[in-house]
Each structure stands twice: as C-alpha cells, then as structure tokens.
Amino acid sequence: MSWRLAGEIARFMAVGAISTLVAIVLYNWLAYAPYGIWSPLHHHVTWSYIVSHGVGMLVSYELSRRWTFKQRAEAKAGEGFVSYAVINIATMTTIPLGCLWLSRHAFSLTSPLADNISGNVVGLLLSQVARFYLFRQFVFHRPVFTTHHEPGAVPLHTSDRLADYLGSSAGHDTTADDAGDRQTPQEPDWRVRR
C-alpha cells in the first residue's frame, strides 16, 4: 500500500467521523430541542433525520473534495455530487440493511446486540469500504499532477495528460533541439504545487 493511498484512507475515515458527528448533533437538536433551544423541526423525527443526514452528506462531500481526495478532485466544484449522493445513499442503506437481514433471517440472531453488531458495526464498516472504492472510481477518479520541470505549475487533470506529454496544453517546447531530436517532457510529479 502506498503512502498516498494510506493517507486517503485515513482522511476518508476522519471525514466519515466528522460528518457523522455533524449529522448526529444536528439531528438531536432538530428533533428534540435539547436544553430548551428552539428547533424548527421539534418532534418531527423523520424530517429531522432527513435534514441532518443531508447536511452531513454535504459536509462529507466538501471535505472529501477539498481534503480526502484533493489530488483526485473534479475540475469544477459540484461536478460529481450527484454520483456522490447516489453512491452514499445506496451504500448506507443496502449494505447495513443486508447485513441486518442476514443476521436475523439467515443466522436467526435477533437480540438487540446482534442487530447493532450486524447493522451498525459490520454493515457500516463494509459500506465504508464500498464507498471509498466507489468514490475513487466514479466521483474523484481523475488524479491531479504537475510536472517536475514546471515550478509553481497549475495542476493538470488526467484528461490533459496526453496533451501535456505531447507539449500542446502546457506550452512545452517540443520542437527539435540542436541534435534534431524531439524533447521529451519529464515524468509527472504527483504532488500538487501551489
């Protein structure tokens, strides 16, 4: 496993914890108005859940785009949000519910502890793994890179890689040198330069 991948995994887990905390705190404020703090959705548990987890998903998307997958970010803000939302909703419902169903119906484990372990531990961990893979493949799939020989270069996306190699998009001089050979750009440096 590369350091870059390990860093993405660690940041992904941290973003998951932060967005979950935001959703839980917001849900409890909206649904129950603790300490007498006014809430526009007081006693509307279902709507409080939908709103709070929607906000949690927005927080997760922004942190993923700006931090977790910053070197894989899409060209424009919001470009992959629909894919992100669909993947998030699908994996957060089908995988934990599937684990809960298997636990109850295939293994006949019906205690509250078994329900929590199957749905909220095993199911959520498996959905995290699935989301990480799917987000990298379908939402944040274009690594950003610069080249060694361009100090302070603006990051380029994978779609620009061939053009960059050939010298057309980044303004490389690919004309023949004194020996009559074409100049070859250096290999990309995957670190983002600012």
N, C-alpha and C positions, 0 to 999 in steps of 0.2 A: 504494500500500500504506500502510495506516495505521500509526502508531507502535505501537498496541496489537497489531496482527497481527504486526508485525516483532518485537516483544518476545516474543510467544507462540512464534514460530518459533525465535528464539534460545534461549529457555528449553527448548523441546522438544528441540533438538539437544543442549543441555548435559545434560538428563536422560537422553537416549539414551546419551551418552558415559559418564555416571556409572553407569548401570545395567549397561551392557556391561562396564565395568571391574570392577564388583562380581561379575558372573557369571563373568568370566574368572579373577579371583583366587580366587574360591570353588571353581570347577571344578578349577583346578590344585592347590589344597590338598586337596580331597576325593579326586581321582583319583590324585595322585602323592605326596602327603605329603612335600613338599619339606623339606629340612634336618632330616629325621627327626621332623618334627612329626606326632603321631598324627592319623590321619584315620579316621572310622568307615566310609568307603567306599573305602579304599585299594585300588587295582587294579580297582575296579568303575566303569569308564569311562562306560558308558551311564547308570547311575544317578547318577553324579556330574554328568553333563551335565544330566540332567533336573532334579535338585535345584538346581543352581547357577543354571540359567536360570529356574527357577520363582521363586527368591529374587530374581533380577534383575528379573523381571516385577513382583513385589510392590513392589520399590524404585521401579521406573519408575511404577507406578500411584500410589503415595503421593506421589511428587514431582510427578507430573503434576497430581494432585488438589489438592495444597497450594500448588504454586508455578506450574507452567506455565499451567494453566487455572484459577487461583484465582478469577477473576472469572466463570467458567463452571461452577464446581463444582456437583455434585449436592447435593440437600437434605440427604442423610444419607450418612455415610461408608460406602463399600462398595456404594452403590446401583447403580453402573454397572460393578462389577468383572467380572461375567460377560461383558458385552458387550466390555469392555476385553480380557479374556483371549482371547475368540474372535477378535476383530479382530487382536490381536497374533500369535496362533499362525497364523492364516490368512495374514496378510501376510508373516510371517517365513519361511513355508515355500513358499507357492505362487509368489510373485514372484521370489525369488532362484533357486529351482529352475527356474522357467520361463525365466529369463534364461540359466541354465546349459544347459538343454536346447536352447534356440535356438542358442546359441553352438556347441554340439557337433554338433547334428544338422542345423540349417538352414545354418550357415555353415562347418561342418567345421573349427572351431578347437578342437583337442584338447590343446594344450600346458597345463602347469600354470599358466603366466602367464595364458593366455586363460581358464582356468577361474576363477582368482581374480578377474580383472577382471570377467568376466560375472556371477559369483555374488556375490562379496564386495564389489565396488565398485558396479557398475551395479545389480545386484539389490537390494542393501541400501539404496542411495540411493532407488530407486523405491519400495521398501517403506516407507521413512521418510516419503516424500511421501504415499503412500496412507494410512498410519496417522495422520498429522497430520490429514488431511482427515476420515477416518472417525471419529477420536476426537472432533473438534469437532462432527461431525454427530450421532453416535449415543451418545456417552458423556458428554461435557461440553458439552451443547448448550443449556443454559439460562444466559444471561448474568445476572450479579448486578448490581443497580443500586440506587442510593438517589436521593432527590430533593433538589434544591438547598435547599429550604426546611425540611429536617429535619436540623439539625446533630446529628451523633452517631447518626444513624439506623441501625437494624439493616438489613443488606442484604436486599433482597426479590428473589425469583426471578421469571422471566418469567411464570409462572402467576399471580402476584399483580399483574401489570402493569395489567390492565384494572380489577381491583378497586381498585388504588391510584389509578388515574386517576379513577375514579368516587368515590373517597374512602371506600370502605367498609372496606378492610382496614387502612389506616394511621391511621384516626381523623381524616381531614381533615374540616374543617367545610365541607360543600358546601351548606349552607343558603343561602338568598337573602341577599345583602348589602343595604345600605340602598337601593341603586338598584333592587333587585328582580331582579338577575341572579344566576345561579349562579356561584360562584367556580371558576376553572379551575386545577388544580394545574400547577406549572411542569414543564418538560420534565425527564426523568431525567438525573442526572449519573452516568455510567458508572463513576466511581471508587468504590471501596469505602471506606466510612467505618468506623472502629472506635471 
